[in-house]
Amino acid sequence: MEIQFIGATGTVTGSKYLLTHQHRKYLVDCGLFQGLKVLRLRNWNPLPFNSKEIAHVILTHAHIDHSGFLPLLVKEGFSGRIFSTEETNRLCQILLPDAGHLQEEDALFANRHKFSKHHPALPLYTEEDARESLKFFKSIEWNRLMALEKDVSFQFLRAGHILGASMIELHIQGQKILFSGDLGRLHNLMMPPPVTPEAVDYLILESTYGDRTHPKEDPLSTMKEMILRVFGRGGTMLIPAFAVGRAQEILYLISRLKKEKSIPDIPVYLNSPMAIEATRVTEEFAHEYSITLEEIQQMKSVARFVTSVEESKRLNELSSPSIIISASGMMTGGRVLHHLKSLAPDPKNMILFVGFQSAGTRGEALIKGADHVKVHGIQIPVRAEIQTMETLSAHADADEIMAWLGKFSKAPKKVFITHGEPLASEALRKRIQEELRWNCHIPDYLEKFTL
């Protein structure tokens, strides 16, 4: 078996792993690159493989940096199966068409306002392309060993990151290769913790927070203090949130604060068609969460769902305090950009980031203190208060990763550290080698290894 690292090397986006076994090719994950322009351009580059030669894709979870390239793969001739958990399948039915729609909208907006260097600006793929790719999905139950060929099989193990997120354990000629996917927290607001496999021969391990630990603050108290501060000065709180997972956690926190009467009954708007659908899906799969069905129903009822473009525009004219939750979480596109243009210049408002911000994104620029940010070709002054809440991260931090690794019954032959910025991956590599004495390697982009 040969593995090639086609994404998530030196970055947290673009996850793609090409596996070749006796002339059969498989992909584990098929994500879009996001963030820095040099990374985004990779989405347009020719792939280092022929899409028609890929037998199957195995998907860890639904986030676009792991699934968002699938429509292009299908468009270029892929005709195999896309294996995922039932929950991931359901979420991809929401995320992928929405991603295609947003790209079409962004291209139209760029052409209308003539701020793109390309004439005309084109979407990477369309909503129709995305819907076509959904026909290739096949759901597999948790912990079911699925045979791909005579001596290759796999199973999905719970990763605890978001609904449906899995680790992928491949069984190949008596050896086990484990892809961690995005590893969840040991103590999460809504999701159970990741399971620990008994032992594997090779481990492909994410390192998003490999160089830091999450704050120990109580998210309820922190959210309460920030809401009261914005409310006290008559401002609006804008929360850019990932549509799947993070948006629901924010709603859950606000619903608890309102139920306890810890905050005033401030209007809350969920302004993301994708996040709205993902929030509805939580009730379908209530049994997968660590909170009750009643709590999920309370979470759903706390916000007004904004569905139309006209209603979205009216939110920018609100004169009283409110909370707007909108995607995308890194402010790379979507409705949140129009709110940013409206709210960022006013110091009474707050922009609260509740997730990881990749290098090169508007989110990263804002949390690093940018006094202007470019939106739709225009420089927008930033006078609003900028805050972060890292305690809500759905990724295990460095200590949690080490605690999870410590439960393995024996050391893998090699650990490949991926899905992290360079400093984070290197910090985790050093720590694993020093504390566990395991053999670790950080792959380069397009690097190949024989297992």
Secondary structure, 3 states (H helix, E strand, C coil): CEEEECCCCCCCCCCEEEEEECCEEEEEEECCCCCCHHHHHHHHCCCCCCHHHEEEEECCCCCHHHHCCHHHHHHCCCCCEEEECHHHHHHHHHHHHHHHHHHHHHHHHHHHHCCCCCCCCCCCCCHHHHHHHHHHEEECCCCCCEEEECCEEEEEEECCCCCCCEEEEEEECCEEEEECCCCCCCCCCCCCCCCCCCCCCEEEEECCECCCCCCCCCHHHHHHHHHHHHHHCCCEEEEECCCCCHHHHHHHHHHHHHHCCCCCCCCEEEECHHHHHHHHHHHHCHHHCCCCHHHHHHHHHCCEECCCHHHHHHHHHCCCCEEEEECCCCCCCCCHHHHHHHHCCCCCCEEEECCCCCCCCHHHHHHCCCCEEEECCEEEECCCEEEECHHHCCCCEHHHHHHHHCCCCCCCCEEEEECCCHHHHHHHHHHHHHHHCCCEECCCCCCEEEC
